[in-house]
Every structure is written in C-alpha cells, then in structure tokens.
Amino acid sequence: MKKIVGILAAAAVAASAFAADLSAGVRLAGDLFNYDGATGDVKALMLKNENQFWHAPLTLTISSDRAGGTFKFTDGTSNAFTTGKWAIWFKPFDVLKVNLGTIDKSMNVETIDYGGRLINYDKWGASLDVNVDAFSMTLSFVNDKGTYWFSKPNGGDVSVGQLNFYAQYAADFGTISAMFDATDKFNTLKFGVGYKNTFDPVTIFVDGAFYKGTTNGIGADFDIVFAQDALNIQAYAKWTADDITNINMSTMTLLALAKFSYTLDKGTVYLYFKDADILSSSFGCIIKPGFTGSVGIMNYEIAAQFDIASSVKISVPVNFKVNF
C-alpha cells in the first residue's frame, strides 16, 4: 500500500512540475459582396481559408520553471497540417534563457495591422536572452532551416548568417530600446533606437532607424493610443527614405494608419483607415467601417471596405473564428 501511495505521489509531483496548454480553433474569411469600379465586375459569396500561423488553428505550449516549448500547427496550400513554426527554450541560469527554433524579434510594433516595424525578423535560429532587473538583452543567430550560421568551404569564401542584437531598459520615465541587425557579412546593416511610455490614458512610442546597404537610408515611426472606458483611438505613421544622399518624393514613403473603435454591449464598432504611401503621386487609401461581436464561442467581424484609387472597389469582408 505504501508503495502504491508513493507512486501516486511521485506522479502528482511530476504532473505539477510542468504546465501544458492546448488551444484550438478554426478561422474562415471571405467576401459577401465585391464590386470593382475599374472593370465593373460584381461578385458575391466567397470564402477562403484564413488559418495562418499568427492565428494557428492548433497551438500546444508546454512549460516548466526551466524549460518549455511551443508548437503551432496549421494547414498549408495543400490543406495538409504543417508544423513549420515551433520553438523550445530552457534556462540554465535564472538570468539566462536560450531559445531555439522560430525567433521573432522587433522594435516597437503598432497593433492596428502589425505591419509597422522599422526593424524586425521572424526566422529560424537561436537566441540568448539575458534579464537583470530592468535591463534585458537578446543576441540572436538567425538562418534558414537546415543551414549553418557560419561556414567556410575549403578554399572558398566565408558565409555568415544574420546577426541581431537587442537591448531594452525599463524605468519610471519609460522604456528605451535599441536594435542592431547585420546580414551579408555586415555589408547590410540596420540600427535603431526606440522609446515607449504610458501617460494614462495615452500610450506612445517613437523609433528612429538607419539602414546601410546598396544605398544608405533612414526611417522613423510614431504611434499613439488613447484608451479610456469604451473608446479606443490609435494612429500610426512610418516614414522611410531609401537614400539619404538624395532625399526627395521619389525616394521617400509615408505609411499612415488609424483606427477608431467603441465598445457596445453587443460588440465593437470601428472605423479603419490606411494609406500605404501618402507621398505617392497617385492617391490611394482604404476606408473600412466595421463591427466585431460574438455568438457563443464564435467571434465574427463584418465590414464595408472601400479601396479608393483611380477607381473605387467596394467589398463586404467577413471573418469567423471559433475557439475550442
């Protein structure tokens, strides 16, 4: 009897030594209606698969105090399940964390589209995280799957993968960050600094970056969020100049995003705006009023989207997501 009790106790201790979380869901998107002003084409009722890795239909996370891993399963173009996004980590020391697999790192990121990043990568590799009180840093060695980060064939040239260094310091006055990225044996470089802080109910971040390649460029972005009660307003702008020796309208781009949302009892109404390049000689933007809500375990979104350029394209996009 004592032996059985001991076995059960050991099993309980082992089970409590790590935590496992499994999330599953399915997402479908499409257009209820689509009108192309340039051609006069009218279409209706189209659905498509929307199960990309950033909202994978099946995610498994296992962790303990010292090690863990995340596995994302999704369906590719062949509709077969793939596991291309996964990572494991372990902590040999309290202040040091080793990450292996998919490494995603960036400076401050706007959250309207998750498309505003001055410097970022999402690739296969390994990284070392060091965290000491308010200071943290990450050193990453990034390369493709099944390739060496460093190699030198006999009598050939040296090949070096992507190297990235990120540092952050958080204090009462805000969070300061810096990021350095190098590829092509340091012939292509990116360096940026950023600042983020919250002055309730307003949160801001601002970044500046320098790019070295075939030409030397610069960039800057700014994000502001006002959130109070049911109201949320966010605006984001990203400016880049491809050649600092020849800054003019043809070498500059200015991305602008804005979203106004208000939460009601039954869901959230919003108004979305995007101009991929305000400085472009040809005007073009997207205006999308919409509504998000839920029915039981299903979340849904429906909108009226106006793609405005030399002609107007009108569509009614929808998406549905069920979490299990």
N, C-alpha and C positions, 0 to 999 in steps of 0.2 A: 504494500500500500504506500509506504514512504517513497518507494522508487517511482511509482506512478505519479504521486504528487510532485516529486522532484522534476520529472519530465515535463509535466504540465506547467510548472513554474518557469522552467527554462524556456519553454515555447512562448510563454507570455512575455518574458523579458526580451526574447529575440524579436517578437512581433512589435513590441513597443520601441525597439531600437531604431526603427526607420518608419517613415510615413510615406504612403503611396496615394496618389490622387489620379483618378482616371476621369477625363471629361470627354464627352462625345456629343456630336451634333451634326446637322446637315444644313446646308445653305443653298438656296436656289435664287436666281435673279433673272430678270428679263425685262421686256418692254410690253406694256399693254397696247401702246399705240406709238407709231413713229411716222413723222412726215418730214420729207426732205425738200426744202424750198428750192434747192438748186435743180433738182430733177423732176419734182412734182410727185415722186413716189410716195405711196401711202401703204403702210404695213401695220399689222396688228397681231397680238398674241404670240410672243416669242419667249421661251425660257432657255436659260443656259446654266451650266454648272459653275458655281462660284466657290468651290472648296479649295482655295489656295492655302499656302502654308500659314499665312498670317491669321487665318481663321480655320485651322485644320479641323476636319470632322472628327478626328480621334487623337487625343493627346494624353500621354502617360508620363507622369512625373513621380519619381521615387527619390527620397532624400533621407539622410540622417544628419547627425551633427557634423560628420566629417566627409561625407561623400553623397553624390546624388547623380541623377541623370534625367533628361527629358527626351522623349521620343514623339515625333509628330508624324502621323500617318495621313496621307491624302491621296487622291486619285489624279493620275496624270492624264495626258491626252488620250492614252489608250484605255482610260477608265479602270486601270489596274492600280491597286494600292501600292504606294511607294513610301519609303522612309528616308527620303533624302535629307531631312532636317532633323538632326539629333545631336546631342551633346552630353558629355559626362563631366563631372567636376569632383575634386577632392581637396581637402585642406590638410596638408602635412603639418602646418602650424596655424595658430589662431589668427595670425595676421596675413597669412599667405593662402591664396586659393588658386588652384590650377584648373584651367578649362580646356577641354579637348573636344573637337567637333566643329559644329557651326558657331562661329563667333560673329556677333553683331555689336558694332560699336559706332558711336557718332557723337557729335557735339549736341547742343540743344536742338530739339526736334519739335516743330509745330504739330498740332494734333488734329487739324481740320482734315487734311488729306494724308498726313505722314509722308509728304513728299518734299518738305522743306528741310534740307540738310546740306550745310556747306561742305562738311567733310564726313564721310561715313563709309562703312563697308559691311557686308553681310556675306561672309565667305567661310570656307573650310580652313581650319588651322588650330593653333594652340595659343593660349594666353596665360599670363601670370598676373593675378590681382593682389595688390598689397593695400591693406587698410589699417591705418593707425589713427585713431580718434577721428578728427575732422578731415584728415588728409587721406586720399586714395589715389592709386596709380595703376595703370594696366599696360603691360608690354605684350604685344601680340605678334606672332609669326604666322602670316596668312598665305595660303597657297591653295591650289586646286586639289581635289581628292586624288590620292594615289601618286602624287608628285612630291619630290624632295624640295624643301625650302631652300637648301643650298646644294649645289652640285658643280663639279668641275671635271669634265671628261679629260682623259689623258691627251694632253696636247691641245685641248680646246679652251674655250673661254669659261669664265666663272658665271654661273647663273644664280641669282638671289631672288627669292620671292618678296612679297610685300611685308614691310615692317611698319608697325604702328605703335605709337606711344601716346597715352592719355593720362592726364593728371587733373585732379579736382580738389579744391579746398572749400569747405562749407563753414560759414561763420554767421554771426548775427547780421552782418552787413550784406549777406548774400552768398551765392556760390560762384566761385571763379573756376573756370576750366580752361585747359589748353590741350591741343591735339596736334600730333606730328605724324605724317604718313609719307612713306617713301616706296617707290617701285622703280623698276628698270635700273637697278644698280645705282639708286639715288639720282638718276637723271630726271626723274619726275618726282616732285615734292609738293606736299601740301602742309601748310601750317596755319593754325587758327587759335584764337582765344575767345572766350565767351563769359558772359555774366548773366545770372538769373536771380530773381528775388521776388518776394510777395509783399505787397503793401495792401493788406486786406481792404477791399475786395479785389484788388488788381494784382495780377502776376505778369511780369515782363521777362523777356530775355533778349539779349543782343549779342551778335557774333561778328567777328571780322576774320578774314582768311586771305592767305597769299598762296598762289599756285605757280609752280615752276615746271615748265615743260618745253614744248617747241616754242611757245611764247610764254611770257610771264603775265599772270592775271591776278586780280584781286576780287574779293566779294564781301558782302555784308548782308546780314538779315536781322529782322526785328519782329518780335511777336508780343502782343499784348492781349490779355484775357481779363474781362470784367465778369465776375460771377457773384451774384447776390440773389438769394432766395430762388425764384423760379427762372430768373433771367440770366442768360449767358451770352456774352458777346466776345468774339475773338477776331483779330485782324493780324495778318502776317504779310510781310514783304521781303523778298530776296533779290538783291541786286548783284550782278556779276559783270566784270569787264574782262574780256578774254586777252587783251593785250594792253598793258599799262603804258606802253610807248606810243599807243595810237588809240586813245580813248575817244570814241565817237558813237553815234547812234547805232552804227552797224556792228560794233564790237561789244555793245552792252545789252543786257537783258534785265527786265524788272518784272518778277512774278508777284502777283497780288492775290491774296485770298482773304475772304471774310465770311463769317457765319454768325447769324443771329438766331438764337433759339429761346423758346419759352415753354416751360413745362406746365401742362394742364393735368387735370385729374385722370384723363383717359390716354394721355400720351404727350408728345412734344412736337410743337410746330417749329419750323425753322425756315430761314432764307439763306441760301448759299450763293456766293459769287466767286468766280475765278477768271482772271485774265493772265494767260501764260506769259505774255510779254507786253506790258503797257507801252514800251518804247518802240514796238514794231510799227512799220509804216502802214501795215494793214490791220484794221481793228478786228478783234475777236474776243469774245468772252462767253462764259457760261453763267446763266442765272437759273437757280433751281429752288423754288419754294416746295416744301415737303412736310411730311408728317411721319413720325415714328410712334409705334404703340405695341401692344402685346395682346394676344388672345391665349390664355392658358400658358403653356410652356413655349409658345411660339412668339418670337419678335418679328415685326414686319415694318417695312418702310415703303411709302409711295410718294411720288413727287411729280411735278410738271417741270421738265427741263427744256430750256431754251438755249440752243447753241447758236450764237449770233456772230456772223462774219459777213462776207459779201452777200450771203443769203441766210435764211433762218431755218434751223432744223428744230422741230418740236417733237418731244417724246414724253412718254409717261413711264419712267423706270420704276420697277418694284423689286424688292428682295424680301425673302422669308428665311428665317433661321429658327430651327428647333434644337434646343439643348436637352440632352438626356441625363 
